[in-house]
Amino acid sequence: MAAHRTLGKPGLDASVPAMANLTEPAPDHAGPEDPVLASYRKSIDNIDAALIHMLAERFRITQAVGEYKATASLPPADPNREARQIARLRSLAVEANLDPEFSEKFIRFVIDEVIRHHEKARNGG
Amino acid sequence: MAAHRTLGKPGLDASVPAMANLTEPAPDHAGPEDPVLASYRKSIDNIDAALIHMLAERFRITQAVGEYKATASLPPADPNREARQIARLRSLAVEANLDPEFSEKFIRFVIDEVIRHHEKARNGG
């Protein structure tokens, strides 16, 4: 693994962080691997794994909510709740220096998926 | 603050967790607040705050990537990298019991936004 990197002139790799070498076995693009880009991408990959696991947990909860709503004959969508969620997340986005328009598109994207799940649950699965 | 909740008959609120009372000042829907739903929603709100902050950090990094790519004359989009990201996140989604189709839609949604940012940076912001 990465033998071409350790043979020959190892001194030339001094600018490449050791972790990037170990965890990025092959370049993502056609040219030689860019160490700056590889390091950024490692951070992005870690954040994406966290996002996927957060979303998985969110859908575990909304699945339980969907089952509860179906049992309690509550409607799948709740426009007042959604308006409050969007307002809150826009405000959090501004504090975190994230485009609030994007945060709203994001939460609507997630809520639309949740409502599809709820409607499926309501129609018996 | 919340004086109307502590006056009168506090014992009637025993079935509602204390935290839900303190942090959910008003019901989200027209009827009386449902304590089961309120508890689920508190978890969803916590996860959404985490998601927004994760996304804010991801865009901080991709902004740096965009500036670096513009300086180094690298193309804004990288289809090979994207294909690898999607395959990896679909696999993580399956492990976490999240619909892999949704995980792919999600990451494409985020990547599309990043590419828009990169093109903007390339055109001088």
Contacts between the chains, C-beta under 8 A, distances in Angstrom:
chain1	res1	chain2	res2	distance
A	28	B	78	6.2
A	28	B	80	5.6
A	28	B	81	3.8
A	28	B	84	6.1
A	29	B	74	7.8
A	29	B	78	5.4
A	29	B	80	6.0
A	29	B	81	6.5
A	30	B	80	7.5
A	34	B	72	7.4
A	34	B	74	7.6
A	36	B	68	6.0
A	37	B	65	6.9
A	37	B	68	6.9
A	37	B	69	7.8
A	37	B	74	7.5
A	40	B	61	5.7
A	40	B	62	7.9
A	40	B	64	6.4
A	40	B	65	4.9
A	40	B	68	7.4
A	41	B	65	7.9
A	41	B	81	7.3
A	43	B	61	5.3
A	44	B	58	6.3
A	44	B	61	5.7
A	44	B	62	6.8
A	44	B	65	7.8
A	45	B	85	7.4
A	45	B	88	7.2
A	47	B	54	5.7
A	47	B	57	6.1
A	47	B	58	4.7
A	47	B	61	7.4
A	48	B	58	7.4
A	48	B	85	6.9
A	48	B	88	7.9
A	48	B	89	5.9
A	48	B	107	6.8
A	49	B	89	7.8
A	49	B	92	5.8
A	50	B	54	5.6
A	51	B	51	6.6
A	51	B	54	5.4
A	51	B	55	7.3
A	51	B	58	7.5
A	51	B	106	7.7
A	52	B	89	5.6
A	52	B	92	4.8
A	52	B	93	5.6
A	52	B	96	6.2
A	52	B	98	6.4
A	52	B	103	5.8
A	52	B	106	7.9
A	53	B	92	7.5
A	53	B	96	5.5
A	54	B	47	5.6
A	54	B	50	5.6
A	54	B	51	5.4
A	54	B	54	6.8
A	55	B	51	7.3
A	55	B	98	5.9
A	55	B	102	7.7
A	55	B	103	7.4
A	55	B	106	6.7
A	56	B	93	7.0
A	56	B	96	3.7
A	56	B	97	6.1
A	56	B	98	3.9
A	57	B	47	6.1
A	58	B	44	6.3
A	58	B	47	4.7
A	58	B	48	7.4
A	58	B	51	7.5
A	59	B	98	6.1
A	59	B	99	7.7
A	59	B	102	7.9
A	60	B	97	7.5
A	61	B	40	5.7
A	61	B	43	5.3
A	61	B	44	5.7
A	61	B	47	7.3
A	62	B	40	7.9
A	62	B	44	6.9
A	64	B	40	6.4
A	65	B	37	6.9
A	65	B	40	4.9
A	65	B	41	7.9
A	65	B	44	7.8
A	68	B	36	6.0
A	68	B	37	6.9
A	68	B	40	7.3
A	69	B	37	7.8
A	72	B	34	7.4
A	74	B	29	7.9
A	74	B	34	7.7
A	74	B	37	7.5
A	78	B	28	6.2
A	78	B	29	5.5
A	80	B	28	5.6
A	80	B	29	6.0
A	80	B	30	7.5
A	81	B	28	3.8
A	81	B	29	6.5
A	81	B	41	7.3
A	84	B	28	6.1
A	85	B	45	7.5
A	85	B	48	6.9
A	88	B	45	7.2
A	88	B	48	7.9
A	89	B	48	5.9
A	89	B	49	7.9
A	89	B	52	5.6
A	92	B	49	5.8
A	92	B	52	4.9
A	92	B	53	7.5
A	93	B	52	5.6
A	93	B	56	7.0
A	96	B	52	6.2
A	96	B	53	5.4
A	96	B	56	3.6
A	97	B	56	6.1
A	97	B	60	7.5
A	98	B	52	6.4
A	98	B	55	5.9
A	98	B	56	3.9
A	98	B	59	6.1
A	99	B	59	7.7
A	102	B	55	7.7
A	102	B	59	7.9
A	102	B	113	5.9
A	103	B	52	5.8
A	103	B	55	7.4
A	105	B	109	7.9
A	106	B	51	7.7
A	106	B	52	7.9
A	106	B	55	6.7
A	106	B	109	7.5
A	107	B	48	6.8
A	109	B	105	7.9
A	109	B	106	7.5
A	109	B	109	6.0
A	113	B	102	6.0
